[in-house]
Amino acid sequence: MGSGHFFWAIFYFASLCSASLANNAKINFREKEKKVLDQILGAGKYDARIRPSGINGTANLATIVKVNMYLRSISKIDDYKMEYSVQLTFREQWTDERLKFDDIQGRLKYLTLTEANRVWMPDLFFSNEKEGHFHNIIMPNVYIRIFPNGSVLYSIRISLTLACPMNLKLYPLDRQICSLRMASYGWTTNDLVFLWKEGDPVQVVKNLHLPRFTLEKFLTDYCNSKTNTGEYSCLKVDLLFKREFSYYLIQIYIPCCMLVIVSWVSFWLDQGAVPARVSLGVTTLLTMATQTSGINASLPPVSYTKAIDVWTGVCLTFVFGALLEFALVNYASRSDMHKENMKKKRRDLEQASLDAASDLLDTDSNATFAMKPLVRHPGDPLALEKRLQCEVHMQAPKRPNCCKTWLSKFPTRQCSRSKRIDVISRITFPLVFALFNLVYWSTYLFREEEDE
């Protein structure tokens, strides 16, 4: 008898297990999802034109929408157009009490939609956007998740070109702040409020590569705007970019220094090598002008002076000064040559006069002549000339000039002024340029640290 009861107990337990397995096998969760969607989004049951109620279904409170984003890439930062391009995954999350459903004892975690027009959507727009587009390869990169408690998560991948007003006074030693602004277009703060998601509202892809820039940090903030139609909720992200200076050092600063130094080579050429010095000066001047034009072509025309303008302007001035120095040397050389020619003619005339006088004395050595008085009349030109010569020889010696004594040690061509100009330029130009570099870098690097 006991064995019979045991047998029936085992049979009953097996039947229950098989029935339970059969019921689980018969449940189709995809079918359940369809029924839930039809139940909450069916015709006449949900109106996507009506915004959800506020917190805890309170009708007179604003709908809270929490925003977060994931920065995938920043493709370019254009200085000329003052804009930058970014690709991001944008997410919004809010609660709609009308979308609550039964999760079948936790078996349905959420429902997924790919049609954004099926539910109510916040009217968010990017206020500083210039261009933008969605991504539809291979399928539209968008989804909507509806959770059992009525929470809605909207996610989409978009590419944007955004305006970024820049201050280029310290270019290329500058930092730029580019913003991404999001605001409600039609709903005021009485109906719709945007908030940053708690925790980490903005995420950036690891190893973000930027051409000529580095993303130092980013800050989130609020930027609500008031107009004559009401106050509108607004969010913003400030991206702080630091310009990479190494590129500009190699492409701009070092070539300009080399051009300035090459222009100084003319100081060491002979003053008579006119074609060589003119060609060198004109070539460096034109090259420096071309370099300056190329730099300005990549920047917007602004009303203030940039750091790069100071650098190129001074370098151009040094190159132009080297060319003007040769013009001064050439003028001084011709002036010295003219003076030498005049002195030579005067010496020739004096020598001719002395030769004529000696010939006259030789031919008339036996002739008698009248003795001239020893005292000359005041108006006698010969007496005046002799007196001036005596005054010159009897002048007191002047105190030695240190600069002239130092310059006299350099090799000169008969102490000509043109050669001395070259010698002075060899020392003055490098010293002044070195002083300019000291002032320039200390000024702009110090201002960069202040801005930081």
C-alpha positions, 0 to 999 in steps of 0.5 A: 500500500505504501509503495502505491502511494509513493508511485502516485506521488512521483507521477503527480510531480512529474505531471506538474513539471511537464505542464509548467515546461509546456506553459513556458514553451508556449509563451512568446515574448515577442508576441507579448511585446506586440500586445504591450505596444498595441496596448499603450500606443494603440489608436485612440490610447496615446496622443504624441502631441500632448506632453507628459505630466510633471513629477508624479503625474502632476499636471501643473508641473513642468516635464523634466528631461535629463540630458547626457551625451557621448563625444565620439570625435571632433573632426576639425576646428576652423580658425577662418570660419570660426566653427568646429565639427563634432560627432556625438551620441545624444541622449534624452530621458524623461518619464511619461506616465501614459507608457507604463506597462506590465513587465511580466514579473520582470521578464520584459526589461524594456520595449524598443522603438525605432520611430521617434514620432510614435511618442512625445519628443522634447523640442530640443534644438542646437542654438549655435548649429550651422549644419547637421545631419543624422546617420542612416547607414546601414539603418538609422542610428536611433532608438527609443526605449520604454521602461515598465515605469514609463521612463523613456530613453531616446538616443541618436547619433548626429554630426554637427558643425557648430559656431565657435567665436574665437579671440585670436589676439594670442594666436598661435599661443592661444586657448579657445572655448567652443560651446555646444548649446541646447535649448527648447524651441517652443516649450517655456520653463513652465512646461519643459525643463532640461537638466544634466544627468547626474554623475557623468553627463558628458563622456569623451572617447578615449584617445581623442585626436584633434588636428593642431589642438588638444582638448584640455577639459570641458564644463557643463552649465545652464544658459536659460534665455529670456525673450518676449515670449517667455523663458526657455530652458537651455544647457551648454557644454564648454570645450576648452581647446589648447592650440598645439604650438609645435606645428607653428614653431616648425612651419612659421617661427623657425623659417622666419628666423632663418630668413632674417638671419639670411638677410644679415649675410649681406653685411659680410659681403663686399660693398662693391658686390652690388648685384649679390647684395641687392639680389639677397635683400630683394629675395629675402624680402619677397620670401618674407612677404609671401610667408606673411601673406600665406599666414594671413590667408588662413586667418579671418580678417580681424580688427585687432593685432594678433601675436603672429602679426607682431612676429611677422611684422618685426621680421619683415621690418628686419629684412627690409632694414637689411636692404635699406642698410645696403642702400645707405652703405652704397650711398656712403661708399659713393660719397667717400669715393667722391671725397677721395677724388676731390682730395686727389684732384686738390693734391694734384693741383697743389703738386702742379703748383709746386712743380711750376714754382720750382721750375720758375725758381730754377730758370730765374735763379740769377735774376734779381727780385724784390723782397716781400715784406715779412708782415702780411696784410690782413686781407692777404689770402696766403697769410690766412691759409698759413694761419689756419694750418698752424691752428690745426697743428696747434690744437689740443689733443682730443680725449679718446672716444671708446666706441671709435677706439673699439671700432677702429680695431675692425678691418676697414678700407681706409677708415671709410664710413661705408665699411663702418656701417657694415661693421656696426650692422653686424652687431646691432641687428643680431642684438636688437633681434635677440632683444625682441625675441626676449620681449616677445616670448616673455610677454606672450607666454606670460599672458598665456599663463594668465589666461590659463 
